[in-house]
């Protein structure tokens, strides 16, 4: 069963491709944050407020599932493999997990400030600056993080994981989203 999480759609039977599709969604919502960051010190119009609200909800609800897909399903399986093909990917996993912790903290700040903005219609100058800095840090962190996963980790995983492992990952991903069948 395909899940639409970006311009391209892959099903759970293609877990690494589905994870990559999720990166396109992350990039889209980071773009929403960037556009709102430019005007967050002024009263938001309905379109900007809606974009902010949707992006905040995505990072609060869906993004943690993506992180769990990687840290609980994919990364442990890669770590168990003993293969020269996997060595380059394995060397990146600790740093990728540190990125997850860093983005968790940044998302908490963006979420708090974003909700305040939605309640008040805009942010003070100091809160606007904090929002802009946190969004810029998110964008910078995700840019390299996504590149490494899309260019190194996911292609290797797609090649070296047995179909039974891919199926198990897919089932775990679907379960996190309460998707059956």
Secondary structure, 3 states (H helix, E strand, C coil): CEEECCCCEEECCCHHHHHHHHHHHHHHHHHHHHHHHCCCCCCCCHHHHHHHHHHHHHHHHHHHHHHHHHHHHHHHHHHHCCCHHHHHHHHHHHHHHHHHHHHHHHHHHHHHHHHHHHHHCCCCHHHHHHHHHHHHHHHHHHHHHHHHHHHHHHHHHHHHCCHHHHHHHHHHHHHHCCCCC
